[in-house]
Structures are given as structure tokens and as C-alpha cells.
Amino acid sequence: MQKLKRILALTGAVLLIGMYLITLILGLTASPATQDMLMAAIVCTVVIPCLLYAFMLVARVLDNRGHSDSQSKADRQKSLAGSAKDGSAKER
């Protein structure tokens, strides 16, 4: 999961740098399609970080979900084993 986070962060950084460069270049040039492309670049500059943040939140939730379930099962087994020992000790 750690490698996935690093890959997503690097991909996001490269995309953002590219979007900033494209936005700068499109802002300085004058052609018929420049305004549409400039608006698309500005929108992507906002949307891409939001998507990356959402992916990281989902990855964190999915990563913690597996650990909490296995931890809960281990705790239940320990408590059952402890109560079984206590019960057998009380019967004697």
C-alpha cells in the first residue's frame, strides 16, 4: 500500500507541474482554442489534487479496515481464551 501511495503522489506531482506549465504557456499564447484549453488546464489543476486526496483517503480506509478486523479477531480470541482459563479455574 505504501508503494501505491508513493506512485500516486509522484503521478500527481508530475501532472500538476505539467498543468501549471500548460496553463502558463496557454496564458501567454494567442490562438482561437487557447481560452478553452486554458480553462481545461485550470480545472484540471483543481480537480487532480482533489481526486488524489480522495484516492489517498480511500486507500487509508481500506488499509485500516483489514488491520482492525484482524486485530479485533485476535483480541476476541485472546479474551475467549482468557475467560476459558478463568472459568476452569473457578470450577476447581
N, CA, C and O atoms as a GROMACS GRO file, in nm:
protein
  368
    1MET      N    1   0.082  -0.119   0.000
    1MET     CA    2   0.000   0.000   0.000
    1MET      C    3   0.087   0.125   0.000
    1MET      O    4   0.050   0.228  -0.057
    2GLN      N    5   0.204   0.115   0.065
    2GLN     CA    6   0.294   0.230   0.071
    2GLN      C    7   0.346   0.266  -0.068
    2GLN      O    8   0.360   0.384  -0.100
    3LYS      N    9   0.375   0.165  -0.149
    3LYS     CA   10   0.423   0.192  -0.285
    3LYS      C   11   0.314   0.260  -0.368
    3LYS      O   12   0.344   0.350  -0.447
    4LEU      N   13   0.191   0.219  -0.349
    4LEU     CA   14   0.078   0.280  -0.421
    4LEU      C   15   0.066   0.428  -0.386
    4LEU      O   16   0.042   0.511  -0.474
    5LYS      N   17   0.082   0.461  -0.260
    5LYS     CA   18   0.074   0.600  -0.217
    5LYS      C   19   0.186   0.682  -0.281
    5LYS      O   20   0.164   0.794  -0.326
    6ARG      N   21   0.305   0.626  -0.284
    6ARG     CA   22   0.418   0.698  -0.343
    6ARG      C   23   0.399   0.718  -0.492
    6ARG      O   24   0.430   0.824  -0.546
    7ILE      N   25   0.349   0.616  -0.558
    7ILE     CA   26   0.326   0.626  -0.703
    7ILE      C   27   0.218   0.730  -0.731
    7ILE      O   28   0.233   0.811  -0.823
    8LEU      N   29   0.110   0.729  -0.654
    8LEU     CA   30   0.004   0.828  -0.671
    8LEU      C   31   0.055   0.970  -0.644
    8LEU      O   32   0.019   1.064  -0.715
    9ALA      N   33   0.137   0.985  -0.541
    9ALA     CA   34   0.190   1.118  -0.509
    9ALA      C   35   0.282   1.169  -0.620
    9ALA      O   36   0.274   1.285  -0.659
   10LEU      N   37   0.367   1.082  -0.670
   10LEU     CA   38   0.457   1.122  -0.779
   10LEU      C   39   0.380   1.154  -0.905
   10LEU      O   40   0.408   1.252  -0.973
   11THR      N   41   0.282   1.071  -0.937
   11THR     CA   42   0.198   1.097  -1.055
   11THR      C   43   0.124   1.229  -1.042
   11THR      O   44   0.115   1.306  -1.138
   12GLY      N   45   0.071   1.255  -0.925
   12GLY     CA   46   0.001   1.380  -0.902
   12GLY      C   47   0.092   1.501  -0.914
   12GLY      O   48   0.054   1.603  -0.972
   13ALA      N   49   0.214   1.489  -0.861
   13ALA     CA   50   0.309   1.600  -0.871
   13ALA      C   51   0.347   1.628  -1.016
   13ALA      O   52   0.354   1.743  -1.057
   14VAL      N   53   0.371   1.522  -1.093
   14VAL     CA   54   0.406   1.539  -1.234
   14VAL      C   55   0.289   1.601  -1.310
   14VAL      O   56   0.309   1.692  -1.391
   15LEU      N   57   0.169   1.553  -1.286
   15LEU     CA   58   0.052   1.609  -1.354
   15LEU      C   59   0.030   1.756  -1.318
   15LEU      O   60  -0.003   1.838  -1.404
   16LEU      N   61   0.049   1.790  -1.192
   16LEU     CA   62   0.032   1.929  -1.151
   16LEU      C   63   0.137   2.020  -1.214
   16LEU      O   64   0.105   2.129  -1.261
   17ILE      N   65   0.260   1.976  -1.215
   17ILE     CA   66   0.364   2.056  -1.279
   17ILE      C   67   0.333   2.074  -1.427
   17ILE      O   68   0.348   2.184  -1.482
   18GLY      N   69   0.289   1.968  -1.491
   18GLY     CA   70   0.251   1.978  -1.632
   18GLY      C   71   0.135   2.073  -1.653
   18GLY      O   72   0.136   2.152  -1.748
   19MET      N   73   0.036   2.066  -1.566
   19MET     CA   74  -0.079   2.156  -1.578
   19MET      C   75  -0.037   2.302  -1.558
   19MET      O   76  -0.085   2.390  -1.629
   20TYR      N   77   0.052   2.327  -1.461
   20TYR     CA   78   0.098   2.464  -1.439
   20TYR      C   79   0.175   2.516  -1.560
   20TYR      O   80   0.159   2.631  -1.600
   21LEU      N   81   0.258   2.430  -1.618
   21LEU     CA   82   0.332   2.472  -1.738
   21LEU      C   83   0.238   2.498  -1.855
   21LEU      O   84   0.253   2.598  -1.926
   22ILE      N   85   0.143   2.409  -1.875
   22ILE     CA   86   0.047   2.428  -1.984
   22ILE      C   87  -0.035   2.555  -1.962
   22ILE      O   88  -0.060   2.630  -2.056
   23THR      N   89  -0.075   2.578  -1.836
   23THR     CA   90  -0.151   2.700  -1.806
   23THR      C   91  -0.069   2.824  -1.836
   23THR      O   92  -0.121   2.920  -1.893
   24LEU      N   93   0.058   2.823  -1.800
   24LEU     CA   94   0.145   2.937  -1.827
   24LEU      C   95   0.163   2.959  -1.977
   24LEU      O   96   0.151   3.071  -2.026
   25ILE      N   97   0.191   2.852  -2.048
   25ILE     CA   98   0.213   2.864  -2.193
   25ILE      C   99   0.086   2.910  -2.264
   25ILE      O  100   0.091   2.997  -2.350
   26LEU      N  101  -0.028   2.852  -2.227
   26LEU     CA  102  -0.154   2.890  -2.290
   26LEU      C  103  -0.194   3.033  -2.255
   26LEU      O  104  -0.258   3.102  -2.335
   27GLY      N  105  -0.156   3.077  -2.136
   27GLY     CA  106  -0.188   3.214  -2.099
   27GLY      C  107  -0.108   3.316  -2.178
   27GLY      O  108  -0.152   3.430  -2.196
   28LEU      N  109   0.008   3.276  -2.225
   28LEU     CA  110   0.094   3.368  -2.299
   28LEU      C  111   0.074   3.363  -2.450
   28LEU      O  112   0.119   3.453  -2.521
   29THR      N  113   0.008   3.262  -2.500
   29THR     CA  114  -0.013   3.250  -2.645
   29THR      C  115  -0.151   3.301  -2.683
   29THR      O  116  -0.240   3.317  -2.599
   30ALA      N  117  -0.165   3.325  -2.810
   30ALA     CA  118  -0.295   3.372  -2.859
   30ALA      C  119  -0.334   3.289  -2.980
   30ALA      O  120  -0.274   3.301  -3.087
   31SER      N  121  -0.434   3.206  -2.963
   31SER     CA  122  -0.489   3.128  -3.072
   31SER      C  123  -0.638   3.109  -3.044
   31SER      O  124  -0.683   3.135  -2.933
   32PRO      N  125  -0.714   3.065  -3.143
   32PRO     CA  126  -0.859   3.050  -3.122
   32PRO      C  127  -0.897   2.952  -3.011
   32PRO      O  128  -0.996   2.973  -2.941
   33ALA      N  129  -0.821   2.846  -2.993
   33ALA     CA  130  -0.856   2.743  -2.895
   33ALA      C  131  -0.789   2.766  -2.760
   33ALA      O  132  -0.807   2.686  -2.668
   34THR      N  133  -0.712   2.872  -2.746
   34THR     CA  134  -0.636   2.894  -2.624
   34THR      C  135  -0.726   2.910  -2.502
   34THR      O  136  -0.696   2.854  -2.396
   35GLN      N  137  -0.834   2.982  -2.514
   35GLN     CA  138  -0.920   3.006  -2.398
   35GLN      C  139  -0.982   2.876  -2.347
   35GLN      O  140  -0.988   2.855  -2.226
   36ASP      N  141  -1.027   2.790  -2.436
   36ASP     CA  142  -1.084   2.662  -2.393
   36ASP      C  143  -0.980   2.572  -2.328
   36ASP      O  144  -1.006   2.510  -2.225
   37MET      N  145  -0.863   2.566  -2.389
   37MET     CA  146  -0.756   2.484  -2.331
   37MET      C  147  -0.708   2.541  -2.198
   37MET      O  148  -0.676   2.465  -2.106
   38LEU      N  149  -0.703   2.672  -2.187
   38LEU     CA  150  -0.664   2.735  -2.061
   38LEU      C  151  -0.764   2.702  -1.951
   38LEU      O  152  -0.724   2.671  -1.839
   39MET      N  153  -0.891   2.708  -1.982
   39MET     CA  154  -0.993   2.673  -1.883
   39MET      C  155  -0.984   2.526  -1.842
   39MET      O  156  -0.999   2.493  -1.725
   40ALA      N  157  -0.959   2.438  -1.938
   40ALA     CA  158  -0.943   2.296  -1.907
   40ALA      C  159  -0.821   2.274  -1.817
   40ALA      O  160  -0.827   2.194  -1.723
   41ALA      N  161  -0.712   2.344  -1.844
   41ALA     CA  162  -0.592   2.330  -1.761
   41ALA      C  163  -0.617   2.380  -1.620
   41ALA      O  164  -0.570   2.320  -1.523
   42ILE      N  165  -0.689   2.491  -1.606
   42ILE     CA  166  -0.719   2.544  -1.473
   42ILE      C  167  -0.810   2.448  -1.396
   42ILE      O  168  -0.790   2.427  -1.277
   43VAL      N  169  -0.909   2.392  -1.463
   43VAL     CA  170  -0.999   2.297  -1.398
   43VAL      C  171  -0.921   2.173  -1.354
   43VAL      O  172  -0.941   2.124  -1.243
   44CYS      N  173  -0.834   2.122  -1.439
   44CYS     CA  174  -0.754   2.005  -1.404
   44CYS      C  175  -0.660   2.035  -1.288
   44CYS      O  176  -0.630   1.946  -1.208
   45THR      N  177  -0.613   2.159  -1.278
   45THR     CA  178  -0.525   2.197  -1.170
   45THR      C  179  -0.599   2.189  -1.036
   45THR      O  180  -0.536   2.166  -0.932
   46VAL      N  181  -0.729   2.207  -1.037
   46VAL     CA  182  -0.807   2.197  -0.914
   46VAL      C  183  -0.857   2.054  -0.893
   46VAL      O  184  -0.855   2.004  -0.780
   47VAL      N  185  -0.899   1.988  -0.999
   47VAL     CA  186  -0.962   1.857  -0.986
   47VAL      C  187  -0.861   1.747  -0.952
   47VAL      O  188  -0.890   1.660  -0.869
   48ILE      N  189  -0.746   1.749  -1.013
   48ILE     CA  190  -0.647   1.642  -0.991
   48ILE      C  191  -0.605   1.631  -0.845
   48ILE      O  192  -0.604   1.520  -0.792
   49PRO      N  193  -0.570   1.741  -0.776
   49PRO     CA  194  -0.537   1.726  -0.633
   49PRO      C  195  -0.655   1.675  -0.550
   49PRO      O  196  -0.635   1.598  -0.456
   50CYS      N  197  -0.776   1.716  -0.584
   50CYS     CA  198  -0.893   1.666  -0.511
   50CYS      C  199  -0.910   1.516  -0.530
   50CYS      O  200  -0.937   1.444  -0.434
   51LEU      N  201  -0.893   1.469  -0.651
   51LEU     CA  202  -0.903   1.325  -0.678
   51LEU      C  203  -0.793   1.247  -0.607
   51LEU      O  204  -0.819   1.141  -0.550
   52LEU      N  205  -0.672   1.298  -0.611
   52LEU     CA  206  -0.562   1.230  -0.543
   52LEU      C  207  -0.586   1.224  -0.392
   52LEU      O  208  -0.557   1.122  -0.328
   53TYR      N  209  -0.638   1.331  -0.335
   53TYR     CA  210  -0.671   1.332  -0.193
   53TYR      C  211  -0.778   1.228  -0.163
   53TYR      O  212  -0.770   1.156  -0.063
   54ALA      N  213  -0.878   1.219  -0.248
   54ALA     CA  214  -0.984   1.120  -0.229
   54ALA      C  215  -0.930   0.978  -0.239
   54ALA      O  216  -0.968   0.891  -0.161
   55PHE      N  217  -0.841   0.954  -0.336
   55PHE     CA  218  -0.780   0.822  -0.350
   55PHE      C  219  -0.700   0.786  -0.225
   55PHE      O  220  -0.704   0.672  -0.179
   56MET      N  221  -0.628   0.883  -0.172
   56MET     CA  222  -0.549   0.856  -0.051
   56MET      C  223  -0.638   0.827   0.068
   56MET      O  224  -0.605   0.741   0.150
   57LEU      N  225  -0.751   0.896   0.079
   57LEU     CA  226  -0.844   0.868   0.188
   57LEU      C  227  -0.902   0.728   0.176
   57LEU      O  228  -0.912   0.655   0.275
   58VAL      N  229  -0.940   0.691   0.056
   58VAL     CA  230  -0.996   0.557   0.033
   58VAL      C  231  -0.889   0.451   0.063
   58VAL      O  232  -0.919   0.349   0.125
   59ALA      N  233  -0.767   0.475   0.019
   59ALA     CA  234  -0.658   0.379   0.046
   59ALA      C  235  -0.634   0.365   0.196
   59ALA      O  236  -0.611   0.255   0.244
   60ARG      N  237  -0.640   0.476   0.269
   60ARG     CA  238  -0.620   0.470   0.414
   60ARG      C  239  -0.733   0.393   0.481
   60ARG      O  240  -0.708   0.312   0.571
   61VAL      N  241  -0.855   0.416   0.438
   61VAL     CA  242  -0.969   0.346   0.498
   61VAL      C  243  -0.961   0.196   0.467
   61VAL      O  244  -0.982   0.114   0.556
   62LEU      N  245  -0.930   0.162   0.343
   62LEU     CA  246  -0.920   0.020   0.308
   62LEU      C  247  -0.803  -0.048   0.378
   62LEU      O  248  -0.813  -0.164   0.416
   63ASP      N  249  -0.694   0.024   0.394
   63ASP     CA  250  -0.577  -0.032   0.462
   63ASP      C  251  -0.608  -0.056   0.610
   63ASP      O  252  -0.573  -0.161   0.664
   64ASN      N  253  -0.672   0.040   0.675
   64ASN     CA  254  -0.705   0.027   0.817
   64ASN      C  255  -0.816  -0.074   0.840
   64ASN      O  256  -0.822  -0.136   0.947
   65ARG      N  257  -0.902  -0.093   0.743
   65ARG     CA  258  -1.012  -0.187   0.759
   65ARG      C  259  -0.959  -0.328   0.778
   65ARG      O  260  -1.009  -0.401   0.864
   66GLY      N  261  -0.862  -0.368   0.703
   66GLY     CA  262  -0.805  -0.502   0.716
   66GLY      C  263  -0.735  -0.522   0.848
   66GLY      O  264  -0.745  -0.630   0.907
   67HIS      N  265  -0.665  -0.421   0.896
   67HIS     CA  266  -0.593  -0.432   1.022
   67HIS      C  267  -0.688  -0.435   1.141
   67HIS      O  268  -0.666  -0.510   1.236
   68SER      N  269  -0.791  -0.355   1.137
   68SER     CA  270  -0.883  -0.350   1.250
   68SER      C  271  -0.962  -0.481   1.261
   68SER      O  272  -0.989  -0.527   1.372
   69ASP      N  273  -0.999  -0.542   1.148
   69ASP     CA  274  -1.071  -0.668   1.152
   69ASP      C  275  -0.984  -0.779   1.209
   69ASP      O  276  -1.029  -0.855   1.295
   70SER      N  277  -0.861  -0.789   1.162
   70SER     CA  278  -0.773  -0.895   1.212
   70SER      C  279  -0.736  -0.868   1.357
   70SER      O  280  -0.723  -0.962   1.435
   71GLN      N  281  -0.721  -0.742   1.394
   71GLN     CA  282  -0.690  -0.708   1.533
   71GLN      C  283  -0.809  -0.742   1.622
   71GLN      O  284  -0.790  -0.792   1.733
   72SER      N  285  -0.929  -0.715   1.576
   72SER     CA  286  -1.048  -0.745   1.655
   72SER      C  287  -1.062  -0.896   1.676
   72SER      O  288  -1.095  -0.940   1.786
   73LYS      N  289  -1.036  -0.973   1.572
   73LYS     CA  290  -1.045  -1.119   1.585
   73LYS      C  291  -0.941  -1.170   1.684
   73LYS      O  292  -0.971  -1.259   1.764
   74ALA      N  293  -0.821  -1.116   1.678
   74ALA     CA  294  -0.716  -1.159   1.769
   74ALA      C  295  -0.752  -1.123   1.913
   74ALA      O  296  -0.730  -1.202   2.005
   75ASP      N  297  -0.808  -1.003   1.933
   75ASP     CA  298  -0.849  -0.962   2.067
   75ASP      C  299  -0.961  -1.051   2.119
   75ASP      O  300  -0.961  -1.089   2.236
   76ARG      N  301  -1.058  -1.085   2.032
   76ARG     CA  302  -1.167  -1.172   2.074
   76ARG      C  303  -1.116  -1.311   2.113
   76ARG      O  304  -1.160  -1.370   2.212
   77GLN      N  305  -1.022  -1.361   2.034
   77GLN     CA  306  -0.968  -1.493   2.065
   77GLN      C  307  -0.892  -1.492   2.197
   77GLN      O  308  -0.901  -1.587   2.275
   78LYS      N  309  -0.818  -1.384   2.222
   78LYS     CA  310  -0.745  -1.374   2.350
   78LYS      C  311  -0.841  -1.364   2.466
   78LYS      O  312  -0.820  -1.427   2.570
   79SER      N  313  -0.947  -1.285   2.449
   79SER     CA  314  -1.042  -1.270   2.559
   79SER      C  315  -1.118  -1.400   2.583
   79SER      O  316  -1.146  -1.435   2.698
   80LEU      N  317  -1.150  -1.474   2.476
   80LEU     CA  318  -1.216  -1.603   2.493
   80LEU      C  319  -1.123  -1.703   2.561
   80LEU      O  320  -1.165  -1.780   2.646
   81ALA      N  321  -0.997  -1.701   2.522
   81ALA     CA  322  -0.901  -1.791   2.584
   81ALA      C  323  -0.882  -1.755   2.731
   81ALA      O  324  -0.871  -1.844   2.816
   82GLY      N  325  -0.879  -1.626   2.762
   82GLY     CA  326  -0.865  -1.582   2.900
   82GLY      C  327  -0.986  -1.617   2.982
   82GLY      O  328  -0.971  -1.658   3.097
   83SER      N  329  -1.107  -1.602   2.928
   83SER     CA  330  -1.227  -1.634   3.003
   83SER      C  331  -1.241  -1.785   3.020
   83SER      O  332  -1.298  -1.831   3.119
   84ALA      N  333  -1.192  -1.862   2.926
   84ALA     CA  334  -1.196  -2.008   2.940
   84ALA      C  335  -1.104  -2.051   3.052
   84ALA      O  336  -1.138  -2.141   3.128
   85LYS      N  337  -0.989  -1.987   3.062
   85LYS     CA  338  -0.896  -2.019   3.172
   85LYS      C  339  -0.957  -1.977   3.305
   85LYS      O  340  -0.947  -2.050   3.404
   86ASP      N  341  -1.020  -1.860   3.309
   86ASP     CA  342  -1.083  -1.812   3.432
   86ASP      C  343  -1.198  -1.903   3.473
   86ASP      O  344  -1.216  -1.932   3.592
   87GLY      N  345  -1.275  -1.948   3.377
   87GLY     CA  346  -1.389  -2.035   3.407
   87GLY      C  347  -1.345  -2.169   3.462
   87GLY      O  348  -1.408  -2.222   3.553
   88SER      N  349  -1.238  -2.225   3.407
   88SER     CA  350  -1.191  -2.354   3.453
   88SER      C  351  -1.127  -2.340   3.591
   88SER      O  352  -1.132  -2.433   3.672
   89ALA      N  353  -1.067  -2.225   3.618
   89ALA     CA  354  -1.007  -2.202   3.749
   89ALA      C  355  -1.116  -2.186   3.855
   89ALA      O  356  -1.097  -2.230   3.968
   90LYS      N  357  -1.228  -2.125   3.820
   90LYS     CA  358  -1.336  -2.103   3.915
   90LYS      C  359  -1.407  -2.235   3.948
   90LYS      O  360  -1.458  -2.252   4.059
   91GLU      N  361  -1.410  -2.328   3.850
   91GLU     CA  362  -1.478  -2.455   3.873
   91GLU      C  363  -1.403  -2.542   3.970
   91GLU      O  364  -1.465  -2.624   4.038
   92ARG      N  365  -1.272  -2.526   3.978
   92ARG     CA  366  -1.193  -2.611   4.066
   92ARG      C  367  -1.214  -2.571   4.206
   92ARG      O  368  -1.156  -2.630   4.297
   0.00000   0.00000   0.00000
